[in-house]
Amino acid sequence: MTNDLYWSEPVEPLLSTLPAPLKPHLLDTTSLTARVRELAGGEVSVALLQHEVAGPTTEEAAQLGIAADSEVLLRDIHLFGGPVSNAPWVFAHTVIPKGTLTGEGERLGRLGNKPLGEALFADPGICRSNLQLARLLPKHALYAAAVNGLVNKPASIWGRRSQFHLSAGGSLLVAEFFLPAHPACSS
């Protein structure tokens, strides 16, 4: 298994390979939590899969501009359109450097089963970087976490990520992968 994914800017020829129903969701720069809430008729739920201090991958550390041996908070969740008893729609992997978890960023380490997107997009001082896209395959380490609990495991999962910069300093990296139960994947 490999830890690092190849992330790419959303340009050709990559754009031509994206599944048509999923393309607008991958390229949308608004809150994914809000979009899932809208598609689900108002209800979203979060299942916390991982919330621990660990090391980032080499690529994540480079993207965040931190040392490869830095400690970060890793937060993996399944986001559901509806109650947790349904199949998850999205797998999200968040990497938060320990330095970001101070001051205004301290609240990001205590979200529990609350959606991160709601906290980020409620703060007008947060700036989001450009989106990057990747296709998650079974050979990648995140794949097992993403498909955890799924009856039918997909051959691959498309995702997007971006870096969020807090107004008081610090940043975090959020990757979101669309699972088979998401309406755009099942159409």
Secondary structure, 3 states (H helix, E strand, C coil): CECCCCCECCCCCHHHHCCCCCHHHHHCCCCHHHHHHHHCCCCEEEEEEEEEEECCCHHHHHHHCCCCCCCEEEEEEEEEECCCCCCCCEEEEEEEEHHHHCHHHHHHHHCCCCCHHHHHHCCCCCEECCCEEEEECCCEHHHHHHCCCCCCCCCCEEEEEEEEECCCCCEEEEEEEECCCCCCCCC
